[in-house]
């Protein structure tokens, strides 16, 4: 959940960056941007004599042109500011739940050495499940996504563990 929420925020902020870049492209390179509109409309079966009025209408309204290009060229929607609270709550809940997964064995197993092994195992299983689900919903190959997520999580955990050991007093 945490990576998906992070990805949503990253894409939203990237959308603002792209919005500025696209606006600059429209104002500086009208001919190329008009050609891009023509290409987009041609994909929908619109003939040149039909899309010329559309291009001219968008040219008169730069904000509409920008919105059109963001949606149809780049596949981005403007982020809804009313979803900020919901996104923040989702991220907070994800951090709490995700942070509890490796801690559960320590609450259930009184011997620390056994709890560490159980924590590693449960965390890897959780990462595999998350990666599989993520792959399914994002269109990636689920098994590849599962292995990739588990590997990244394992490397990050090993790095954090090593740094902690390095500074342990």
C-alpha positions, 0 to 999 in steps of 0.5 A: 500500500505504501508504494502505491500511495507514494506512486500516486503522490509522485505522479501527481507532483510529476503531473505539475512538472509536466504541466509546466513543460507542456505549457512551455511547449505549446507557447514556444512550438505551436506548429509541432503541438498542433501537429500532435493534436492532429495525430491524436485526433487522427487516431480516432478517425477524425479527418484533417478537414475536421480537426483543423477547426478543433486545433484553431479553437484550442489555439484561441484557448491556451488553457483548454489546449493544455488540458487537452494535451495533458489528457490525450497526449500524456494521459494525465488528469489534474489532481483533485485537491479535495482528495488530499485528506483521503490520500494522507489518511491512506498513507498514514494507515498504510504506514501503520499496517505496513510497519506492524507486519515485521513487529508482529513476531516480536509480540508473539514470540518471546525469544528474540532470535526466533522472532527475528527469523519469523519477522524476516519470513513474514515480511518477505511473504508480505512483500511477495503478496504485495508485489503480486497484487501490485503487478496484477493491478498495474498490468505488470507480470504479477510473479515478476513484480512479486519477486522484484518487490521482495528483492528490493525490500530485502536489500533495503532491510539488509542495508538498514540492518547493516547501518544499525549494526555499524552504529551500534554502541 
